[in-house]
Amino acid sequence: MNSKNKNIAKEWAGKASKKTEEEFDVLLSNLRIPSGKSKEQVWQSIFEKLDNQPNVKVLPIGRIMLRIAASLIILIAIGGSAWIWGFGEVSIYSPKGQHVSCLLPDSSSIQLNADTRIAYNKVLWFINRKVYINGEALFHVKKGKRFDVVADLATTTVLGTTFDVYARNGKVKVSCIEGRVSVKNNASNDKVILTAGLHTLAKQNSITSPTQSIKHDEVAWTFGEFYFSNAPLSEVIREIERQFNVDIVSNCSENRFYTGYFNNKDLNDALRLVCIPMGIRYSVNGKSIEFKQIVK
């Protein structure tokens, strides 16, 4: 910039500064000073208020973007979880009076006894093979990753085998038909290993040692046959109700035990096989049945 232009710039700057000072003086002259206070006191009060103004925190744009990104990730995670559990969950129920067979995503198969429900997640299946059960089912598991069957009291873990899980009325019975399974009590974490022909029973905080079982009896229900050895009469009654979809009212003693057999092909045959040896008279009215003890 040449000297002439510099002089012109200084002249304009001087004029602007002088004009600003004049406007500021006019503004001050128009201010009314509260009575009883000097100008110095007023200025001191203004400065104190300025000093007490809260600091304004300015966030860098990068930090703001990081917070937005974190919020989006959380929303996506929540939405993804809802989708996985909401749309991925599969529930299968075998109603009373019926047996149902189904295939899992890895071609493992399950046979469900009457009044049995299973559930699993098809979206997560090949990451975590896990089935939840309430009732009784026979599992034929394809070899692969760990396979868990979770009941209320116990979890059965295998890699590939055949086994039966009975989970009803506060107890879980697991019978190994082929291969090898691990059964853990969910409350106590006690664990037993079963090989073919052994079974265990989990109740509350306990689990029994592996016990020899009769292979045919453990899977007989898949053929519609039911065997009992010194079983409480109430347990036998509940099985009849499940297999034939009936309601039984019993006026018999609860402290009675049954050893025998019935099949689910004919209701009257099943009732005779149970009631005659036990000295019980029964009457059928549609789907309602009444048991009465014969008085000798």
DAWO-V371947 format. One record per pair of residues at least 12 apart in sequence whose C-alpha atoms are under 6 Angstrom apart, sorted by the first residue. I is the first residue (numbers start at 1). GAP is how many residues later the second one is. If there is no record, write none. Layout:
BEGIN
<<I GAP> <I GAP>>
END
This chain:
BEGIN
<<88 33> <88 34> <88 35> <89 31> <89 32> <90 29> <90 30> <90 31> <91 27> <91 28> <92 25> <92 26> <93 23> <93 24> <94 20> <94 21> <94 22> <95 19> <95 20> <96 18> <96 19> <96 146> <96 147> <96 149> <97 17> <97 145> <97 146> <97 147> <97 148> <98 16> <99 13> <99 14> <99 15> <100 12> <108 32> <108 33> <108 34> <109 31> <110 28> <110 29> <111 26> <111 27> <112 25> <113 23> <113 24> <114 128> <114 129> <116 18> <116 19> <116 20> <117 16> <117 17> <118 14> <118 15> <119 12> <119 13> <129 18> <130 17> <130 18> <130 19> <131 18> <132 17> <132 18> <133 18> <134 33> <135 31> <135 32> <135 33> <136 29> <136 30> <136 31> <137 27> <137 28> <138 25> <138 26> <139 23> <139 24> <140 22> <141 19> <141 20> <142 18> <143 16> <143 17> <144 15> <145 14> <146 12> <146 13> <147 12> <153 33> <154 30> <154 31> <154 32> <155 28> <155 29> <156 26> <156 27> <157 24> <157 25> <158 23> <161 17> <161 18> <162 15> <162 16> <163 12> <163 13> <163 14> <171 31> <171 32> <172 29> <172 30> <173 27> <173 28> <174 25> <174 26> <175 23> <175 24> <176 19> <176 20> <176 21> <176 22> <177 19> <177 20> <178 18> <179 17> <180 14> <180 15> <181 12> <181 13> <187 18> <188 17> <197 15> <197 16> <197 18> <198 12> <198 13> <198 14> <198 15> <199 12> <224 39> <224 40> <225 38> <226 35> <226 36> <226 37> <227 33> <227 34> <228 31> <228 32> <229 30> <230 27> <230 28> <230 29> <231 26> <231 27> <232 24> <232 25> <233 23> <233 24> <233 25> <246 41> <247 41> <248 41> <248 42> <249 41> <250 40> <250 41> <251 40> <251 41> <252 40> <252 41> <279 15> <280 12> <280 13> <280 14>>
END
